Amino acid sequence: MGKENRKYGIENMSTFLQDVRFGIRMLVKNRWITLLAVLALTIGIGANSTIFSLVNSIMLSPMPFPHLERMMRVCEIQEGEDVNSTAISGPNYLDLKRQSQSFDSLALVTVNWYNLTGDGEPERISVYMMTAEIFRTTGTLSMTLGRPFSAEEEQPGKERVVLLGYGYWKEHFGGDKDILNRKIFLDGTPYTVLGVLPSEMGFLEGEAKMWLPLPSDRVKENRNNRYYNAVAMLKEGVSLQQARAEIDVISKNLEKEYPEANQKYHLFVEPMIDRLVRLMTQTLIVLHGAVGFVLLLACSIVASLLLARAGIRQKEIAIRTSLGASRFRIIRQILTESVILSCLGGIGGLMLTLWGLDLMVGLLPPGLAPFILRAGIDINVLGFTFAVSILTGLLFGLAPALQTSKTNIVETLNEGGRGSVGRTKSGRILRYLVVSEIALSLILLIGAGLLVNSFARLQHIDIGFDSDNLLTFHLPLTNSKYKEDHQKTAFYRNAIERIEKIPGAESAGVTSILPLTWGTSAVYEIPGRESGDSRDVQTAEIRQINPAYFQAMKISLLKGRFFSPDDENSESRRIIINEFLARRIENGGDPIGKYLTIPDWDSHPYEIVGVVGNVKEYGMTSEFRPAIFTPFLHRPGGSICFAIRTKGDPYKLAPAVRQQIRAIDPDMPIQNLRSMDRLITDTMIMERFRMILVSMVSVVALILSSLGIYGIIAYSVSQRTHEIGVRMALGAQMNDVVRMVVWQGFKLILIGVTIGLAVSFAVTRVLASSLYGIGAADPATYIVISILLGVVSLLACYIPARKAANVDPMIALRCE
């Protein structure tokens, strides 16, 4: 029995190898069809593998944390706000840590910025500040060099120690293994290097260059300051539901005990991986949908090519059948050829994935790219590509295999089937495939069209100022060197004076925070407004500016006047407000000469001397907000942002700007020196990422579908050569033949466009939250894209029609 099984297995293997060898010969023989099929599959499989690599990096590849499923994020959420928008205050964290029984450990994290000096070019770097329990919470105990900091080093006076990120250690310090105990200067203060972190830190890598202990006295500060992130490790056996129930009880207790700080907030806990996935969910849905359609399109194209080739092979199949080949053997042979094709496409897809990952590095935000693309092409991506290749081969090969295996031996050997492709079942399937290709292409093109239209509208949105020829940069003043107001004032005056004298600089604006980046707000009050009025306490964005700021930014003056140099003296208490705030406080009346108070500053009123146009402060898609502008020298802060209006290319002034700042302070880093146009581009990086990728995929889909339609129509025409010859012999003109073939294609295009439009109305709803200024059912986009696809498809029909019309009828009849 064992010998018989072995013999049967050897025979099966021999038969399989015969099928593979014969399949390869057939693919080489039909090299143009093979090349087009492999190209379509390479694009379809490669696009899917590239997007899968993103999912793999975020969700499937092992994080360097032993118990990721138990790692939680704890934050405070204000009613009506996004779960991403609020962190936790230090005192609330301490109370939660004392009262909670659901967590093994609880750590606090925040990001800060420091000036690194004394080691080459001054640099502004991002730094994580964390409680020592972060190492226990994440399980990050194995260091590349040295040791982690301890709880003792959180105490005041002992916190001057630092851990270096692995990448920054390699990049900035050349991987120096003698770095331990070396002194580095952050904001002029010496810190001792304790160690170097591991090379992989999961979601903790990319954003910060160094880690510092979070001082315990800082954690105990204001309960209203919610700028920390809490990371927790659930106890083993404790469920998320149990932790949330306990968190709710603690949250209510904190609200009762500290109502002023916690009345509008409640504690919330979620798995850390949920937070990470949510940041990319919308983008991944859009991209996966797009590449999924491309793969379906590729399968449809290859199936149509194989089905068309099957018509040419009918005599071969009939002969093999007459010699005793079973239908199962014929199906297996054709499926083997399909799988060989798909495997070649899979190999090409992996090569395309390598290029796709490099492309994404350039498109993704620099801080996000290392984490999102950390896995690269690993065993998961290889397994996914292999599985997709095999399944794709079976999918697109099944219809041709089933259809070809039904060959009528007598009719085929008698060559009675020529010229009847339009009436056979094979012809019907080909028409269905053409319709599906057009519909799939239309869905992708409409999605891309909506994203491109939305992005174009974003670029032309009214942001409230003129971004042309503006050079921007940030000068962070350290507390060690610029602790007192008079030191900040001296630096500010010196920098303004020097920069205004640079040739090519028209005017130099200064602000505490540049538009479109972020903001800080404060409560304002209107003196004399009746108590109980819902408008008597509101918040507004606060910006400290110099007198030339509005002119440099070309922000329009609506009422009153701009600041003058006299307004910068400490005795002057004058402010300028934006149009949004003016309408709020006076219901459209004239606010000039009215007063506001800012309780967090002092109780003295500020006189409104001007009203300016609204400016986008929090990004292109944000709504306008109330804003108050005060002279910079009233309350000089530690952040000075410049916006220099130039006479030409703003980057030509960059060397002179660096030279002038170095002349004032050689240790001053110049952060984010870029044009305002580049700043605007950076704020739209995720929208740009989605638009570029989906547009590229859609253009490829259009090209593939056009080639597929051309191939099918050309095949259909070749099968009707005899019929066309008869028609022309009976008096049909060239235009009649072209019209007949194009009309045949036009009917299929019309059906495909109709189906594609119907499906697009449903599918593009997924894009609604990613669009700005247009709806997911924008009529103009649908009409333009439909016409574009129709024209390209008709061109794909016209070329073989024109070729058929040029055939000599006598030659066509003689060939038959």
MARVOPA-99643 format. One record per residue (C-alpha): residue in one letter; x, y, z. Coordinates in steps of 0.05 Angstrom, whole numbers, plus 32768, in hexadecimal, padded with zeros to 4 digits. Last residue first. Layout:
aXYZ;...
This chain:
e7F2E828D7C90;c7F6F82AC7C7A;r7F5282B47C33;l7F1782DA7C4F;a7F43830B7C77;i7F7383137C3B;m7F3883237C0E;p7F1A83537C41;d7F5C837B7C48;v7F61838F7C91;n7F6283D97C9F;a7F1F83D87CC4;a7F3B83A67CF6;k7F7483D57D09;r7F44840F7D12;a7F1983E47D3F;p7F5783CD7D66;i7F6884167D74;y7F21842E7D7F;c7F1184017DBA;a7F4B841A7DE6;l7F3984607DD0;l7EF184537DE7;s7F0D843E7E2A;v7F37847D7E31;v7EFA84A97E1E;g7ECB84847E4E;l7EFD84877E87;l7F0484D27E7F;i7EB984DD7E77;s7EAB84B57EB6;i7EE184DB7EDC;v7EC5851F7EC8;i7E7D850C7ED9;y7E8C84EC7F1D;t7EBA85257F31;a7E87855A7F1D;p7E4F85367F42;d7E7285347F86;a7E5684F67FA8;a7E8A84F07FE0;g7E7D853A7FEF;i7EAC85747FE1;g7ED085A98009;y7EFD857A802F;l7EFE852E8027;s7F1C84FA8055;s7EDC84F28080;a7EB384E28041;l7EE484B08024;v7EBF8472803D;r7E81848E801B;t7EA784827FDA;v7E8F84397FD9;a7E4484477FD5;f7E42847B7F9E;s7E7C84587F7C;v7E5384177F74;a7E1D843B7F4B;l7E5184617F23;g7E7884227F13;i7E3983FD7EFD;t7E2784367ECC;v7E70843C7EB5;g7E7483F27EA7;i7E3283F17E80;l7E47842D7E56;i7E8C840F7E49;l7E6D83CD7E33;k7E3E83F17E03;f7E78841B7DEA;g7EA283DD7DDA;q7E6F83C17DAA;w7E6484077D8E;v7EAF840D7D83;v7EB083CC7D5B;m7E7483DE7D30;r7E8A84277D25;v7ECF84117D0F;v7EB183DF7CDE;d7E8184127CC2;n7EB884467CBD;m7EE184167C91;q7EA6840C7C62;a7E7983CF7C5E;g7E6D83BA7C15;l7E61836F7C16;a7EAC83617C16;m7EB2838E7C53;r7E7E83677C79;v7E9C83247C64;g7EE1833A7C7B;i7EC583527CBD;e7EA5830E7CC9;h7EE682EA7CB8;t7F0E83177CE6;r7EDC830E7D1F;q7F0C82E87D4D;s7F40831E7D42;v7F0D83537D55;s7EFC83307D97;y7F4683297DA6;a7F5283737D99;i7F1583847DC4;i7F30835A7DFD;g7F7683757DF9;y7F6083BE7DF3;i7F3183B67E2E;g7F6983987E57;l7F9B83CD7E42;s7F6984037E55;s7F5A83E07E97;l7FA483DD7EA7;i7FB084277E96;l7F74843E7EBE;a7F8884117EF9;v7FCE842F7EF7;v7FB084747EF9;s7F84845E7F34;v7FBE84417F5C;m7FE684817F52;s7FAB84AB7F67;v7F9E84817FA4;l7FE784877FB9;i7FEC84D27FAB;m7FAA84E47FCC;r7FB584BB800B;f7FFA84D78018;r7FE5851E8007;e7FAC851B803A;m7FDF84FF806C;i80118536805D;m7FE185708060;t800385978098;d8046858B8076;t802E85AD8036;i801A85EB805E;l805F85ED807E;r807E85E78039;d805686228020;m806A8649805E;s80B3863E804A;r80E086168077;l810E861D80B4;n80F085EA80E3;q811C85F9811F;i815886298121;p81838612815B;m81A186498188;d81E5863681A3;p820B866A8179;d81DF86A28196;i81DA86E78176;a820B86DB813C;r81EE86958134;i81A986B58128;q81C686E380F2;q81EB86AC80CE;r81B0867D80CE;v818386B480B0;a81B886C3807B;p81BB867A8067;a816E86758064;l816386B3803A;k8165868E7FF7;y8131865E8014;p80FC8694800F;d80FF86977FC3;g80EF86DF7FB1;k80E287227FD4;t80DB87038018;r80A787088050;i80C786EA808E;a809B86C280BE;f80C186B780FF;c80AC868D813B;i80C7869E8180;s80B9866D81B8;g80CE86798200;g809A86AE820B;p809B86F9820F;r805C87128234;h8050875A8221;l808D875881F2;f8068872F81BE;p802F876281B5;t7FEC873E81BE;f7FC0871A818C;i7F7E86FB81A1;a7F5D86C48178;p7F1886A58171;r7F1A86668147;f7F14865880FD;e7F04860F80EE;s7F3A85DC80E1;t7F4585BB809E;m7F8585E1808C;g7FA585D880D0;y7F9E85F28117;e7FA4863E8110;k7F7E864F80D1;v7F7B869B80D0;n7F3F86CA80D7;g7F46871180BF;v7F5D874980EC;v7F398776811F;g7F5E87AF8141;v7F6787D98180;i7F4687AD81B4;e7F5987C681F9;y7F718795822D;p7F5387928273;h7F7A878782B3;s7F6B874882DB;d7FAB872382CC;w7FC886EE829E;d7F9A86B282AA;p7F5F86E282AF;i7F6786FD8267;t7F3C873C8266;l7F1B875B822A;y7F0B87A38219;k7EE587CB81E4;g7F06880481BD;i7EFB87E1817B;p7EC687AB8182;d7E9787C7814C;g7E57879F8148;g7E4D875B8126;n7E3487378164;e7E65875D8190;i7E8C872681B4;r7E8286EE8183;r7E8987168144;a7ECA8735815B;l7EE486F08170;f7EDB86D48129;e7EF78714810A;n7F39870E812E;i7F4F8735816B;i7F85876A8175;i7F9E877C81BB;r7FB387B981E2;r7FCD87BF8228;s800887F08221;e803287FA825F;s806287C2824E;n807887E2820D;e806787BD81CD;d802C87E981BB;d805C882381AC;p807987FB8171;s803487FD8150;f800187C58150;f7FD087C28116;r7F9487F08110;g7F4887F38117;k7F1D87C780EC;l7F26879180B7;l7F71878B80B3;s7F8587548083;i7FBB87228093;k7FF5872C8063;m802386FF808C;a805A8733808E;q8027876B8097;f8004874780D0;y8046873780F3;a8066877C80EE;p805087948134;n806D87558156;i8042871B816B;q802A86F581A9;r7FF186C68196;i7FB886AE81C2;e7F81868281A7;a7F3E869181C9;t7F1686748201;q7ED28689821B;v7EB486A2825C;d7E7B86D58258;r7E5B86B4821C;s7E2886898240;d7E0F86C78264;g7E0986B582AD;s7E2A86F482C6;e7E1A8730829A;r7E51874A826E;g7E748786828E;p7EBB8771827E;i7EBF873D8246;e7EE78701825C;y7F1E86D9823B;v7F368692824A;a7F77867E822A;s7F8C865581EE;t7FCB863781D3;g7FD68622818B;w7FEE85F08158;t800C85F18112;l7FE0861380DE;p7FF5865980F3;l803986648114;i803C86688160;s805D869E818C;t805E86CE8152;v809286F9812F;g808B871980EA;a80C7873180C2;s80BD875F8087;e80D887678040;a811587398047;g813E87368008;p817D87538026;i817F87428071;k81748781809A;e8130876A80B6;i8153872C80D0;r8186875280F9;e81548781811B;i81228749812A;a8158871C8148;n817387538175;r812E8768818E;y811A8720819D;f815C870F81BF;a8157874C81EC;t810F873E81FD;k811D86F6820F;q8155870C823E;h81288743825C;d80F287108268;e812086E48293;k8130869B8287;y815286A28245;k8193867B824E;s817C8640827A;n813386468266;t81438639821E;l8128866681E6;p810E863C81AC;l811686618169;h80E486498135;f80E6865380EA;t80BE866F80B0;l80D0868B806C;l809486AA8047;n809686B67FFC;d804E86A17FF0;s8023868D802C;d7FF386C8802A;f7FC586C98066;g7F8086B4807D;i7F83866A806D;d7F51866F8034;i7F51862A8014;h7F7586217FD2;q7FA285E87FE7;l7F6985C5800B;r7F3E85CA7FCD;a7F7385A77FA5;f7F7785707FD9;s7F2C85657FD6;n7F2D85627F8A;v7F6785317F8C;l7F4485067FC0;l7F0285077F99;g7F2584F67F58;a7F4B84BC7F79;g7F09849E7F91;i7EEA84AA7F4D;l7F2584897F2A;l7F22844C7F57;i7ED784427F4D;l7EDE844E7F02;s7F15841B7EFB;l7EEB83E67F1E;a7EAF83F47EF1;i7ED983F37EB1;e7EFB83B27EC4;s7EB983937ED8;v7E9883A57E95;v7ED483887E6F;l7ECF83487E99;y7E8583417E8A;r7E9483487E40;l7EC983127E44;i7E9782E47E68;r7E6582EF7E31;g7E9882DF7DFC;s7EAB829E7E1F;k7E61828C7E21;t7E6182917DD5;r7E3B82C57DAB;g7E7182FA7DA4;v7EA682C67D9A;s7E8482AB7D5E;g7EB682BB7D28;r7ED782797D2B;g7EB582407D4D;g7EAD82117D14;e7EF682007D0F;n7EE581B57D02;l7F1281A37D3C;t7EEC81D57D68;e7EA881BC7D55;v7EBA81737D60;i7EDE817E7DA2;n7EAC81AD7DC3;t7ED781CF7DF8;k7EBC81CF7E3F;s7F0281D07E5F;t7F0D82167E43;q7ED482347E6A;l7EE682147EAD;a7F2F82267EA6;p7F21826D7E8D;a7EF2827A7EC8;l7F21825B7EFD;g7F62827D7EE8;f7F5282C37F04;l7F4282A87F49;l7F73826F7F4D;g7FAD829C7F3A;t7F9482D27F6B;l7F90829F7FA3;i7FD882887F96;s7FF482CF7F90;v7FCD82E97FCC;a7FE782B07FF7;f802F82BC7FE1;t802983077FEC;f800B82FE8031;g804082CB8044;l807882FA802D;v805883358052;n8052830C8092;i809982F0808B;d80B683368087;i80B7836C8052;g80BC83AD8079;a80AC83A680C3;r80BA83EE80D8;l8091840F80A2;i805D842F80D0;f808F843B8108;p80C7845A80DF;a8095848280B3;l806F84A580EB;g80A284D98101;p80B684E980B9;p806D84F380A3;l805E84C2806B;l806B84D18021;g80B684C6801B;v80B684868044;m80788471801C;l80A084707FDB;d80D584447FFA;l809F84148010;g808284147FC9;w80C584047FA9;l80CE83C77FD6;t808583B57FC9;l809183B77F7E;m80C783827F85;l809683597FAF;g806083627F79;g8090834A7F43;i809983097F69;g804D83067F74;g804083137F2A;l806E82D97F19;c804782B07F4C;s800582C87F2C;l801C82B07EE7;i8032826D7F01;v7FEF82687F25;s7FCA82757EE4;e7FF382427EBE;t7FE4820E7EF3;l7F9A82217EF0;i7F9B82137EA5;q7FBC81CE7EAF;r7F8E81BD7EE9;i7F5081CE7EC1;i7F6881A27E87;r7F7881697EB7;f7F34816F7ED7;r7F13816D7E92;s7F36812B7E85;a7F6C81237E50;g7F5E80E77E24;l7F7B80F77DDF;s7F3B81197DCA;t7F4281487E06;r7F89815A7DF3;i7F7381687DAB;a7F3881937DC3;i7F6681BA7DF2;e7F9681C97DB9;k7F5D81DD7D8B;q7F3F820B7DC0;r7F82822D7DCD;i7F73826D7DA7;g7F3182757DCC;a7F5682687E0E;r7F8282A47DFF;a7F4482D07E06;l7F3382AF7E48;l7F7B82B77E5F;l7F7A83017E4E;s7F35830B7E6D;a7F4C82E87EAD;v7F8B83127EAF;i7F6283537EA9;s7F2F833D7EDD;c7F6583287F0D;a7F89836B7F04;l7F4883907F10;l7F3B83687F4F;l7F8283787F66;v7F7783C27F56;f7F3683C27F7C;g7F5A83A77FB9;v7F9083DB7FAF;a7F5C84137FB6;g7F3583F57FF0;h7F7683E78016;l7F8C842F800A;v7F4A844E8022;i7F438420805E;l7F8D842A8070;t7F878476806E;q7F4984778099;t7F67844680CB;m7FAB846680D2;l7FA5848D8114;r7F70845C812C;v7FA184228127;l7FD284438157;r7F9C8454818A;d7F7F840E8186;i7FC583F18191;m7FC9841481D4;p7F8B83F181ED;e7F5984238209;v7F4D8447824B;f7F2384868258;l7F1F84B68292;h7EE984EA8293;y7EEB85358288;k7EBA856F828C;q7EB7857482D9;n7F00856082E2;a7F28859F82F1;e7EF585C98317;p7ED2858B8334;y7F1085718359;e7EF5853F838D;k7EB38530836B;e7ED2852B8325;l7F0B85018340;n7EDA84D0835F;k7EB384CC831D;s7EF384BC82F7;i7F078487832A;v7EC484638321;d7EC9846782D5;i7F11844C82D7;e7EFA841082FF;a7EC583FF82CA;r7EF7840B8293;a7F2A83DB82B3;q7EF583A582BA;q7EE083AE8271;l7F2983AA825A;s7F308367827D;v7F5C835882B9;g7F7B831282B6;e7FC3832B82B5;k7FC5837282CF;l7FBD83A68299;m7FFC83CD8287;a7FF284198282;v800B84528257;a7FF68499826B;n7FFF84D4823C;y800D85198259;y7FF5855D8243;r7FB88568826D;n7FC785A68296;n7F8985B182C1;r7FA4858A82FC;n7FDD85BC8301;e8020859E8318;k802C855B833B;v804E853D82FE;r8081857682FE;d809785658345;s80A4851C8330;p80D4853082F9;l80C8850882B9;p810884E182AB;l812584F08266;w812384C98225;m814684DE81E5;k813A84E5819A;a80EE84E7819C;e80B784DA8169;g80D484A08142;e80D084688174;l809E846181AD;f806B843D8181;g80998401817C;m80DB840B81A2;e810B83E78175;s815683F58176;p815983EF81C2;l8166842F81EB;v81AC844A81F8;g81C38457823F;l81CE8484827B;v81E784C28256;t81F284F98289;y81CD853B827E;p81EE85818280;t81BE85BD827C;g81C585EF8243;d818085E18228;l819685988222;f81E2858F8228;i8202854A8222;k8231852C8255;r824E84E78249;n824084B2827E;l8236847E8248;i824984948201;d8285846581FD;k825F843781CC;d825D846F8198;g8227845D8166;g82398498813A;f822284CB816E;h81ED84EF8144;e81D384B78117;k81E18479813F;w81CD84968182;y819184B78160;g817A84748145;y818384508188;g815F848681B0;l818D84A381E6;l817D849F8230;v818784DC825C;v819984EF82A3;r8191853182C7;e8155851A82F1;k817985178333;g816D855F834A;p812285568352;q8110850B8358;e810184E58318;e814684C4831D;e812F849B8359;a80FA847B832E;s8132845C8304;f8152846D82C1;p815F8435828F;r81A48414828B;g81E384168260;l81E784038217;t81B783E081E7;m818583DC8220;s815A83A08233;l812583BA8263;t80ED83CF8235;g80B483A68253;t808383DD823F;t806683E98284;r80A683D882AA;f80CF8407827F;i809A843E8283;e809D843A82CF;a80D7846A82CD;t80A884A582C0;m80B084C2827B;m80C985008256;y80D184F0820C;v80FE852181E7;s80F8854681A5;i81378568818D;r814A85B0817A;e819285AE8162;p81D085D8816A;e820685C38138;g823F859C8158;d823A8580819F;g823485B981D1;t81EA85C381C6;l81AA859B81C4;n816E85CA81CB;y813485A581EB;w80ED859381D7;n80BB856C8201;v808F852F81F7;t806785118230;v806284CD8250;l804584B38292;a8048846B82A9;l8017843B82C9;s802783F582E2;d800583B482F2;f7FC283D482E4;s7F7C83C282FB;q7F8083D78344;s7F7C84228338;q7F7A84538373;r7FC28469837A;k7FD2846B832F;l7F91848F8320;d7FA184C48354;l7FE784CD8337;y7FCB84D282F0;n7F9885058306;p7FD1852F8324;g7FF9852B82E2;s7FC1853D82B3;i7FAA850E827C;a7FA8850F822F;t7F72852B8202;s7F69852E81B7;n7F6A84E7819F;v7F2784D481BF;d7F07850C8197;e7EE2854081BF;g7E97854481CF;e7EA08539821A;q7EE88543822E;i7F1185048230;e7F4884F48262;c7F7D84C1824F;v7F95847A825D;r7FB784528226;m7FBC84078232;m7FEF83D08229;r7FD1838C8238;e7FD0837381EF;l8018838D81E8;h8032835C821C;p807B834F820B;f8088839281EA;p80B8839681AE;m807B83958180;p807083558159;s805A83638112;l800F835D8108;m7FED839F811A;i801683DC8107;s804E83C080DC;n8021838B80BC;v7FEC83BE80AB;l802083E98088;s803D83AB8065;f7FF7839A804D;i7FF783DC8026;t803683C78001;s801E837F7FF7;n7FDC83987FD8;a800083C67FA8;g8031838F7F95;i7FFA835C7F88;g7FD3838A7F59;i801083A97F37;t803483687F2E;l7FF383477F18;a7FE883797EE0;l803183747EC9;v802F83287ECB;a7FF083287E9F;l800E83597E6E;l804E83317E68;t802A82EF7E61;i7FFC830A7E2A;w803A83237E06;r806182E37E12;n802E82B27DF6;k8062827C7DE7;v8085828B7E29;l804482807E4F;m803682407E29;r807C82257E37;i807582377E82;g803282127E84;f805081D47E63;r808881D27E96;v805781DD7ED0;d802581AA7EB7;q805D81777EAD;l807581857EF4;f802F81787F0E;t802B81377EE8;s806E81207F05;m805781347F4B;n8016810D7F42;e803C80D07F28;i806C80D37F63;g803280D77F93;y8010809B7F73;k805080737F77;r805980867FBF;n801280737FCF;e801B80307FAA;k805B80227FCF;g8039802F8012;m800080008000;
